[in-house]
Amino acid sequence: MIEILFGEVCNLYGDSQNEVYLKQTLPAAEFIDTAITDEPYFVNNTPQMILLGGMSEHTQRRVIEKLLPLKSRIEELIASGTVFLCTGNAGEIFTKHISYVTENIETDALGIFDLTVKTDWFKRYNGKVLGTADGVTVTAFRSSFSFIYGDNSDCYFLKAERGCGINPDTKLEGMRKNNLICTSLLGPLLPLNPLFTEYLIKLAGFDAPAAFRDAAMDAYEQRLKEFRDPKTVF
């Protein structure tokens, strides 16, 4: 079972296509779409994978409010190895604290990682990222108003070869705890990275080639060539 959390409001930057690509890769798998007003499936069940996509800052606060009472259950799932993929700003809900500078709002988050977030609508960052996650080369994009601060050297997701990490002063991107993967990377991530898709579904107990593998690999290898070109601006 793969649970898609709050897809009706957590779908910015094409993140909903991660779900579409997984359904194409795993046509026999069961998927459940949980609305923001629903009780998550994971409360009383153990899905193999949970997806959460990017969202507005207002929605981010709603999601924190929704999930904070479920923190102990989420920690159980993390400890047991359930795969979480949180893309865009979704992973920020697992930090300790978020400061919405433009709105002058402060909020505590779930506190899975001892890191903090600053979101400023007047400072948008757009860029590319090329890096390695557990031996798999990943290409992706980033577009955000926020950066994460603190030491993630013992919990990073990806080490960037080009592009920035959780903020411009580090090459360590995202956060990871067991199979909880939080990354700012967009694209959408899974269709752009068939090898990472195969890696991810294997973590969740599935064994299948990425959908449209030959075409996906051709596009991936072309992107690798582009991202490794010194002339490409990051």
MARDO-722577 format. One line per field, with one value per residue: residue number from 1; residue in one letter; x, y, z of N, C-alpha, C in turn. Coordinates in nm, 2 decimals. Each point is the difference from the previous one (the first is absolute). Layout:
<torlos>
i = (NUM ...);
aa = (A ...);
n_X = (X ...);
n_Y = (Y ...);
n_Z = (Z ...);
ca_X = (X ...);
ca_Y = (Y ...);
ca_Z = (Z ...);
c_X = (X ...);
c_Y = (Y ...);
c_Z = (Z ...);
</torlos>
This chain:
<torlos>
i = (1 2 3 4 5 6 7 8 9 10 11 12 13 14 15 16 17 18 19 20 21 22 23 24 25 26 27 28 29 30 31 32 33 34 35 36 37 38 39 40 41 42 43 44 45 46 47 48 49 50 51 52 53 54 55 56 57 58 59 60 61 62 63 64 65 66 67 68 69 70 71 72 73 74 75 76 77 78 79 80 81 82 83 84 85 86 87 88 89 90 91 92 93 94 95 96 97 98 99 100 101 102 103 104 105 106 107 108 109 110 111 112 113 114 115 116 117 118 119 120 121 122 123 124 125 126 127 128 129 130 131 132 133 134 135 136 137 138 139 140 141 142 143 144 145 146 147 148 149 150 151 152 153 154 155 156 157 158 159 160 161 162 163 164 165 166 167 168 169 170 171 172 173 174 175 176 177 178 179 180 181 182 183 184 185 186 187 188 189 190 191 192 193 194 195 196 197 198 199 200 201 202 203 204 205 206 207 208 209 210 211 212 213 214 215 216 217 218 219 220 221 222 223 224 225 226 227 228 229 230 231 232 233 234);
aa = (M I E I L F G E V C N L Y G D S Q N E V Y L K Q T L P A A E F I D T A I T D E P Y F V N N T P Q M I L L G G M S E H T Q R R V I E K L L P L K S R I E E L I A S G T V F L C T G N A G E I F T K H I S Y V T E N I E T D A L G I F D L T V K T D W F K R Y N G K V L G T A D G V T V T A F R S S F S F I Y G D N S D C Y F L K A E R G C G I N P D T K L E G M R K N N L I C T S L L G P L L P L N P L F T E Y L I K L A G F D A P A A F R D A A M D A Y E Q R L K E F R D P K T V F);
n_X = (0.08 -0.04 0.03 -0.09 0.08 -0.12 -0.02 -0.12 0.09 0.06 0.00 0.08 0.03 -0.12 0.00 -0.12 0.09 0.05 -0.12 -0.02 0.12 -0.03 -0.11 0.07 0.09 -0.10 -0.05 0.06 0.07 -0.03 -0.08 0.02 -0.09 0.08 -0.12 0.02 -0.12 0.07 -0.03 0.13 0.02 0.12 -0.10 -0.07 0.08 0.07 -0.01 0.03 -0.08 0.05 -0.09 0.08 -0.07 0.05 0.00 -0.11 0.05 -0.11 0.01 0.12 -0.05 -0.09 0.10 0.08 -0.11 -0.01 0.13 0.01 -0.14 0.05 0.07 -0.06 -0.11 0.02 0.04 -0.11 -0.07 0.06 -0.02 -0.12 0.04 -0.11 -0.02 0.06 -0.07 0.07 -0.07 0.08 -0.09 -0.05 0.13 -0.03 -0.11 0.11 0.02 0.08 0.04 -0.11 0.08 -0.13 0.11 -0.04 -0.06 0.12 0.01 -0.01 0.05 -0.03 0.09 0.01 0.12 -0.02 0.03 0.12 -0.09 0.03 -0.12 0.05 -0.12 0.05 -0.12 0.08 0.02 -0.04 0.02 0.06 0.01 0.11 -0.01 0.13 -0.04 0.05 -0.10 0.08 0.09 -0.11 0.04 -0.03 -0.09 0.00 -0.11 0.02 -0.12 0.05 -0.08 0.04 0.07 0.07 0.01 0.13 0.05 0.00 0.13 -0.09 -0.07 0.10 -0.08 0.05 0.12 -0.01 0.01 -0.12 -0.02 -0.10 0.03 -0.01 0.12 0.03 0.01 -0.08 0.07 -0.03 -0.07 -0.10 -0.09 0.06 -0.10 0.08 -0.13 0.00 -0.04 0.07 -0.05 0.07 0.05 -0.01 -0.10 -0.09 0.03 -0.11 -0.09 0.06 -0.02 0.00 0.13 -0.02 -0.09 0.09 0.09 -0.08 -0.05 0.13 0.02 -0.10 0.08 0.01 -0.03 0.04 0.01 0.06 -0.11 -0.03 0.06 -0.01 -0.12 -0.03 0.06 -0.06 -0.11 0.01 0.05 -0.10 -0.08 0.05 0.00 -0.13 -0.03 0.07 -0.06 0.13 -0.05 -0.05 -0.09 0.05);
n_Y = (-0.12 0.10 0.08 0.07 0.08 0.04 -0.08 0.03 0.01 -0.12 0.09 0.09 0.08 -0.05 0.02 0.03 0.04 0.01 0.03 0.08 0.04 0.01 0.05 0.07 0.02 0.02 -0.04 -0.10 0.10 0.00 0.09 0.08 0.08 0.06 0.05 0.13 -0.02 -0.09 -0.11 0.02 -0.07 0.06 0.07 -0.08 0.03 -0.09 0.12 -0.05 0.10 0.12 0.07 0.11 0.08 0.09 0.10 0.07 0.11 0.05 -0.07 0.04 0.12 -0.02 -0.04 0.10 0.08 -0.05 0.01 0.11 -0.02 -0.02 0.09 -0.05 0.00 0.13 0.03 -0.07 0.06 0.12 -0.03 -0.03 0.11 0.05 0.00 0.12 0.06 0.10 0.05 0.09 0.08 -0.12 -0.02 0.13 -0.07 -0.07 0.13 0.07 0.09 0.07 0.09 0.05 0.04 -0.02 -0.11 0.00 -0.13 -0.05 -0.12 -0.08 -0.08 -0.11 0.07 -0.07 0.11 0.01 0.04 0.12 0.07 0.08 0.05 0.05 0.06 0.08 -0.13 0.00 -0.13 0.01 -0.13 -0.06 -0.13 -0.03 -0.12 -0.06 -0.09 -0.04 0.07 0.07 0.03 0.12 0.03 0.12 0.06 0.13 0.03 0.09 0.03 -0.12 0.01 -0.11 0.02 -0.03 -0.10 -0.02 0.02 -0.03 0.08 0.03 0.04 0.11 -0.03 0.14 -0.04 0.04 0.13 0.05 0.00 -0.03 0.06 0.12 -0.02 -0.09 -0.11 0.00 -0.07 0.06 -0.09 -0.09 -0.08 -0.11 -0.02 0.09 0.04 0.11 0.05 0.10 -0.11 0.06 0.00 -0.08 -0.03 -0.07 0.06 0.10 -0.09 -0.07 0.02 0.13 0.00 -0.07 0.09 0.10 -0.06 -0.02 0.12 0.03 -0.09 0.10 -0.08 0.12 -0.01 0.11 0.06 -0.05 -0.11 -0.05 0.05 -0.04 -0.12 0.00 0.05 -0.09 -0.09 0.05 -0.01 -0.12 -0.03 0.05 -0.07 -0.09 0.06 0.04 0.00 -0.10 0.09 0.00);
n_Z = (0.00 -0.09 0.10 -0.07 0.07 0.01 -0.10 0.06 0.10 -0.01 -0.10 0.06 -0.10 -0.03 0.13 -0.05 -0.09 0.12 0.05 -0.10 0.02 0.13 -0.03 -0.09 0.10 0.09 -0.12 0.06 0.03 0.13 -0.04 0.10 -0.04 0.09 0.02 0.00 -0.04 -0.06 0.07 0.01 -0.11 0.01 0.05 -0.08 -0.10 -0.06 -0.06 -0.12 -0.04 0.04 -0.08 0.00 -0.08 -0.08 0.08 0.01 0.04 -0.04 -0.11 0.00 0.04 -0.10 -0.08 0.05 0.00 -0.13 -0.02 0.06 0.01 -0.12 0.06 0.11 -0.07 -0.04 0.13 0.04 -0.10 0.04 0.12 -0.05 -0.06 0.03 -0.13 0.03 -0.10 0.05 -0.10 -0.07 0.05 -0.05 -0.03 -0.02 -0.02 -0.04 -0.03 0.07 -0.09 -0.04 -0.05 0.00 -0.05 -0.12 0.05 0.05 -0.05 0.12 -0.04 0.10 -0.04 -0.07 -0.04 -0.11 -0.06 0.06 -0.09 -0.05 -0.03 -0.11 -0.01 -0.11 -0.01 0.06 0.03 -0.13 0.01 -0.12 -0.01 -0.05 0.01 0.01 0.04 0.11 -0.01 0.10 -0.07 0.00 -0.12 0.05 -0.09 0.04 0.04 0.02 0.06 0.08 0.10 0.02 0.11 0.02 0.14 0.02 0.08 -0.13 0.05 0.10 -0.08 -0.08 -0.10 -0.05 -0.06 -0.01 -0.13 -0.04 0.03 0.08 0.13 0.14 -0.02 -0.05 0.13 -0.05 -0.02 0.13 -0.09 0.05 0.05 0.08 0.04 0.00 -0.03 0.09 -0.12 0.04 -0.11 -0.02 -0.05 -0.12 -0.08 0.04 0.12 0.02 -0.07 0.07 0.10 -0.11 0.01 0.04 -0.10 -0.07 0.04 -0.02 -0.11 -0.03 0.05 -0.08 -0.06 -0.10 -0.11 -0.07 -0.13 -0.01 0.01 -0.12 0.05 -0.12 -0.02 0.12 -0.03 -0.12 0.06 0.09 -0.09 -0.08 0.10 0.02 -0.13 -0.01 0.11 -0.07 -0.10 0.01 -0.12 0.06 0.00 0.12);
ca_X = (-0.08 0.07 -0.09 0.03 -0.06 -0.05 0.04 -0.08 0.06 0.15 0.02 0.07 0.12 -0.01 0.03 -0.10 0.05 0.07 -0.11 -0.03 0.11 0.00 -0.12 0.04 0.10 -0.05 -0.14 -0.07 0.00 -0.12 0.03 -0.11 0.01 -0.06 -0.03 0.04 -0.11 -0.01 0.10 0.10 0.00 0.11 -0.03 -0.04 0.05 0.14 0.03 0.14 0.06 -0.09 0.05 -0.06 0.05 0.01 -0.12 0.02 0.04 -0.12 -0.03 0.11 -0.04 -0.12 0.05 0.06 -0.10 -0.07 0.09 0.07 -0.05 0.04 0.15 0.05 -0.03 0.10 0.13 0.00 0.02 0.14 0.09 -0.03 0.05 -0.10 0.06 -0.07 0.07 -0.05 0.07 -0.03 0.01 -0.07 0.09 0.03 -0.09 0.07 0.10 -0.04 -0.07 0.00 -0.03 -0.05 0.05 -0.09 -0.12 0.03 -0.06 0.10 -0.07 0.07 -0.04 0.00 0.12 0.07 0.14 0.03 0.03 -0.10 -0.03 -0.04 -0.07 -0.01 -0.06 0.08 0.13 -0.03 0.12 -0.02 0.13 0.01 0.08 0.05 0.07 0.00 -0.07 0.02 0.06 -0.08 0.01 -0.13 -0.01 -0.13 -0.01 -0.04 -0.06 -0.05 0.01 0.05 0.12 0.01 0.12 0.04 0.09 -0.06 0.11 -0.02 -0.13 -0.03 -0.05 0.08 0.11 -0.01 0.12 -0.03 -0.12 0.02 -0.07 -0.12 0.01 0.11 0.13 0.04 -0.03 -0.08 -0.14 -0.11 0.02 -0.04 0.00 -0.04 -0.05 -0.06 0.08 -0.06 0.08 -0.06 0.02 -0.12 0.04 0.00 0.12 0.00 0.01 0.13 0.11 -0.05 0.08 -0.04 -0.13 0.02 0.06 -0.11 -0.10 0.06 0.00 -0.14 -0.03 -0.04 0.11 -0.05 0.07 -0.07 -0.09 0.06 0.14 0.10 -0.02 0.04 0.15 0.06 -0.02 0.09 0.14 0.02 0.00 0.13 0.10 -0.02 0.03 0.14 0.06 0.04 -0.07 -0.14 -0.01 -0.08);
ca_Y = (0.12 0.13 0.10 0.13 0.09 0.14 0.03 0.11 0.13 -0.01 -0.05 0.11 -0.03 -0.13 -0.11 -0.11 -0.10 -0.11 -0.10 -0.05 -0.08 -0.13 -0.08 -0.06 -0.09 -0.10 -0.01 -0.09 0.05 0.08 0.14 0.06 0.15 0.05 0.15 0.07 -0.01 -0.14 -0.06 -0.07 -0.15 -0.05 0.00 -0.13 -0.09 0.02 -0.01 -0.02 0.13 0.12 0.11 0.13 0.09 0.14 0.07 0.15 0.02 -0.02 -0.14 -0.06 0.01 -0.09 -0.14 -0.02 -0.01 -0.13 -0.12 0.01 -0.09 -0.14 -0.01 -0.13 -0.10 0.02 -0.05 -0.15 -0.04 0.02 -0.10 -0.13 0.00 0.05 0.10 0.13 0.09 0.14 0.09 0.14 0.04 -0.09 -0.05 0.10 -0.03 -0.09 0.07 0.04 0.13 0.07 0.14 0.06 0.14 0.10 0.00 0.02 -0.11 -0.10 -0.12 -0.12 -0.11 -0.13 -0.02 -0.12 0.05 0.12 0.11 0.10 0.04 0.13 0.02 0.14 0.01 0.09 -0.06 -0.13 -0.06 -0.10 -0.05 -0.14 -0.08 -0.12 -0.06 -0.14 -0.05 -0.15 -0.06 0.02 0.13 0.06 0.13 0.06 0.15 0.05 0.13 0.02 0.12 -0.04 -0.08 -0.07 0.03 -0.09 -0.10 -0.13 -0.09 -0.14 -0.04 0.05 -0.09 0.00 0.09 0.06 0.03 0.13 0.05 0.02 -0.10 0.06 0.14 0.02 -0.02 -0.14 -0.09 -0.11 0.04 -0.08 -0.07 -0.14 -0.08 -0.13 0.01 0.13 0.08 0.14 0.07 0.12 -0.02 0.00 -0.04 -0.08 -0.08 -0.14 -0.01 0.04 -0.09 -0.14 -0.08 0.03 -0.06 -0.15 -0.01 0.03 -0.10 -0.12 0.02 -0.03 -0.14 -0.03 -0.03 0.02 0.11 0.13 0.01 0.06 0.01 0.03 0.15 0.07 0.00 0.09 0.13 0.01 0.01 0.13 0.11 -0.02 0.07 0.14 0.05 -0.01 0.09 0.12 0.12 0.00 0.09 -0.05);
ca_Z = (0.00 0.00 0.04 -0.05 0.10 -0.02 -0.14 -0.06 0.04 0.00 -0.14 -0.07 -0.08 -0.06 0.09 -0.02 -0.10 0.07 0.02 -0.13 -0.05 0.08 -0.05 -0.12 0.03 0.08 -0.03 0.09 0.14 0.04 0.04 0.07 0.00 0.12 0.00 0.12 0.10 0.04 0.09 -0.08 0.00 0.07 0.14 0.04 -0.10 -0.04 -0.15 -0.03 -0.04 0.02 -0.08 0.04 -0.09 0.04 0.04 0.03 0.14 0.08 0.01 0.08 0.14 0.02 0.00 0.13 0.09 -0.02 0.03 0.13 0.10 -0.04 0.00 0.05 -0.10 -0.11 0.04 -0.01 -0.14 -0.04 0.07 -0.06 -0.13 -0.10 -0.09 -0.02 -0.09 0.02 -0.09 0.01 0.14 0.09 0.10 0.11 0.12 0.09 0.07 0.14 0.00 -0.13 0.01 -0.13 0.02 -0.06 0.07 0.14 0.07 0.05 0.04 0.02 -0.09 0.07 0.08 -0.03 -0.02 0.08 -0.10 -0.01 -0.14 -0.02 -0.12 -0.03 -0.14 -0.08 -0.03 -0.06 -0.05 -0.11 -0.04 -0.03 0.09 -0.04 0.11 0.02 0.11 0.02 -0.12 -0.12 -0.05 -0.01 -0.06 0.03 0.00 0.13 -0.01 0.14 0.08 0.14 0.02 0.12 0.06 0.11 -0.04 -0.05 -0.05 0.03 -0.04 -0.13 -0.10 -0.12 -0.01 -0.13 -0.08 -0.04 0.06 0.14 0.09 0.06 -0.02 -0.09 0.07 0.02 -0.11 0.05 -0.03 0.06 0.12 -0.01 0.12 -0.05 -0.13 -0.01 -0.09 -0.02 -0.09 -0.07 -0.14 -0.08 -0.14 0.13 0.03 -0.04 -0.15 -0.05 0.05 0.01 0.08 0.13 0.02 0.02 0.14 0.10 0.01 0.06 0.14 0.04 -0.01 -0.13 -0.09 -0.13 -0.07 -0.01 -0.12 -0.12 0.05 -0.10 -0.03 0.12 0.01 -0.10 0.04 0.12 -0.04 -0.07 0.11 0.07 -0.08 0.01 0.13 0.03 -0.09 0.07 -0.05 0.05 0.12 0.11);
c_X = (0.09 -0.10 0.05 -0.07 -0.04 0.03 -0.08 0.05 0.15 0.05 0.07 0.11 0.00 0.02 -0.10 0.04 0.09 -0.10 -0.03 0.11 0.01 -0.11 0.04 0.11 -0.05 -0.15 -0.08 0.00 -0.13 0.04 -0.12 0.03 -0.07 -0.01 0.04 -0.10 -0.02 0.10 0.09 -0.02 0.10 -0.03 -0.03 0.06 0.15 0.02 0.14 0.07 -0.10 0.07 -0.06 0.07 0.01 -0.13 0.02 0.03 -0.13 -0.04 0.11 -0.04 -0.12 0.05 0.07 -0.10 -0.07 0.09 0.06 -0.06 0.03 0.15 0.05 -0.02 0.10 0.14 0.00 0.02 0.14 0.09 -0.02 0.05 -0.10 0.07 -0.09 0.08 -0.08 0.08 -0.04 0.02 -0.07 0.09 0.02 -0.09 0.06 0.12 -0.06 -0.09 0.00 -0.03 -0.04 0.03 -0.10 -0.13 0.01 -0.07 0.11 -0.09 0.10 -0.04 0.02 0.12 0.07 0.15 0.02 0.05 -0.11 -0.01 -0.03 -0.06 -0.03 -0.05 0.08 0.14 -0.02 0.13 -0.04 0.13 -0.01 0.08 0.04 0.08 -0.03 -0.07 0.01 0.05 -0.08 0.01 -0.14 0.02 -0.14 0.01 -0.05 -0.06 -0.07 0.02 0.08 0.13 0.00 0.13 0.03 0.09 -0.07 0.10 -0.02 -0.14 -0.04 -0.05 0.10 0.12 0.01 0.14 0.00 -0.13 0.02 -0.07 -0.12 0.00 0.13 0.14 0.03 -0.04 -0.09 -0.15 -0.10 0.03 -0.05 0.02 -0.06 -0.05 -0.09 0.09 -0.07 0.10 -0.07 -0.01 -0.14 0.03 -0.12 0.11 0.01 0.01 0.14 0.11 -0.05 0.09 -0.04 -0.14 0.01 0.06 -0.11 -0.10 0.06 0.01 -0.14 -0.04 -0.05 0.12 -0.06 0.08 -0.08 -0.08 0.07 0.15 0.09 -0.01 0.04 0.15 0.07 -0.01 0.09 0.14 0.03 0.01 0.13 0.11 -0.01 0.04 0.15 0.08 0.04 -0.08 -0.14 0.00 -0.09 -0.05);
c_Y = (0.12 0.11 0.14 0.10 0.13 0.04 0.11 0.13 0.00 -0.06 0.11 -0.06 -0.14 -0.12 -0.11 -0.10 -0.10 -0.11 -0.07 -0.10 -0.13 -0.09 -0.07 -0.10 -0.13 -0.02 -0.09 0.05 0.07 0.14 0.06 0.15 0.05 0.15 0.06 -0.01 -0.15 -0.04 -0.08 -0.15 -0.05 0.00 -0.14 -0.11 0.04 -0.01 -0.02 0.13 0.11 0.11 0.13 0.10 0.15 0.07 0.15 0.01 -0.01 -0.15 -0.07 0.00 -0.09 -0.14 -0.02 -0.02 -0.14 -0.11 0.01 -0.09 -0.15 -0.02 -0.14 -0.11 0.01 -0.05 -0.15 -0.04 0.02 -0.11 -0.14 -0.01 0.04 0.10 0.12 0.07 0.13 0.10 0.14 0.05 -0.09 -0.05 0.09 -0.02 -0.09 0.07 0.05 0.13 0.07 0.15 0.05 0.15 0.10 0.02 0.03 -0.10 -0.10 -0.13 -0.11 -0.11 -0.13 -0.04 -0.13 0.03 0.13 0.11 0.10 0.05 0.15 0.02 0.15 0.01 0.10 -0.05 -0.14 -0.05 -0.10 -0.06 -0.15 -0.07 -0.13 -0.06 -0.15 -0.03 -0.15 -0.07 0.02 0.15 0.06 0.14 0.06 0.15 0.04 0.14 0.02 0.14 -0.03 -0.07 -0.06 0.03 -0.09 -0.10 -0.13 -0.10 -0.14 -0.05 0.06 -0.10 -0.02 0.09 0.05 0.01 0.14 0.05 0.00 -0.11 0.07 0.15 0.03 -0.02 -0.15 -0.08 -0.12 0.03 -0.10 -0.06 -0.14 -0.06 -0.13 0.01 0.12 0.09 0.13 0.07 0.12 -0.02 -0.02 -0.06 -0.04 -0.10 -0.14 -0.02 0.04 -0.09 -0.14 -0.09 0.02 -0.06 -0.14 -0.02 0.02 -0.11 -0.13 0.02 -0.04 -0.14 -0.04 -0.03 0.01 0.11 0.13 0.00 0.06 0.01 0.05 0.15 0.08 0.01 0.09 0.14 0.03 0.02 0.13 0.11 -0.01 0.08 0.15 0.06 -0.01 0.10 0.13 0.12 0.01 0.08 -0.07 0.10);
c_Z = (0.00 0.03 -0.05 0.10 -0.06 -0.14 -0.06 0.04 0.00 -0.13 -0.08 -0.09 -0.07 0.09 -0.01 -0.10 0.06 0.02 -0.14 -0.05 0.08 -0.04 -0.13 0.02 0.07 -0.02 0.09 0.14 0.04 0.05 0.07 0.01 0.13 -0.01 0.13 0.11 0.05 0.11 -0.09 0.01 0.10 0.15 0.06 -0.08 -0.03 -0.15 -0.03 -0.04 0.02 -0.08 0.05 -0.09 0.05 0.01 0.03 0.15 0.09 0.02 0.08 0.15 0.03 0.02 0.13 0.11 0.00 0.05 0.14 0.10 -0.04 0.00 0.05 -0.10 -0.12 0.04 0.00 -0.14 -0.05 0.06 -0.06 -0.15 -0.11 -0.08 -0.01 -0.11 0.01 -0.09 0.01 0.15 0.10 0.11 0.11 0.12 0.10 0.08 0.14 0.00 -0.13 0.03 -0.14 0.01 -0.06 0.07 0.15 0.09 0.04 0.04 0.03 -0.10 0.07 0.08 -0.02 -0.02 0.07 -0.09 0.00 -0.14 0.01 -0.13 -0.03 -0.15 -0.09 -0.04 -0.06 -0.06 -0.11 -0.04 -0.03 0.11 -0.07 0.12 0.01 0.14 0.02 -0.13 -0.12 -0.04 -0.03 -0.07 0.03 0.01 0.14 -0.02 0.13 0.05 0.13 -0.01 0.14 0.06 0.12 -0.06 -0.05 -0.04 0.04 -0.04 -0.14 -0.10 -0.12 0.02 -0.13 -0.06 -0.06 0.05 0.15 0.08 0.06 0.01 -0.08 0.06 0.01 -0.13 0.04 -0.01 0.07 0.13 -0.02 0.14 -0.03 -0.14 -0.01 -0.09 -0.02 -0.09 -0.07 -0.15 -0.07 -0.14 -0.09 0.01 -0.06 -0.16 -0.06 0.03 0.01 0.09 0.15 0.03 0.03 0.14 0.10 0.02 0.06 0.16 0.06 -0.02 -0.14 -0.09 -0.14 -0.07 0.00 -0.13 -0.12 0.01 -0.11 -0.03 0.12 0.02 -0.11 0.04 0.12 -0.04 -0.07 0.11 0.08 -0.08 0.01 0.14 0.03 -0.09 0.08 -0.04 0.05 0.13 0.11 0.09);
</torlos>
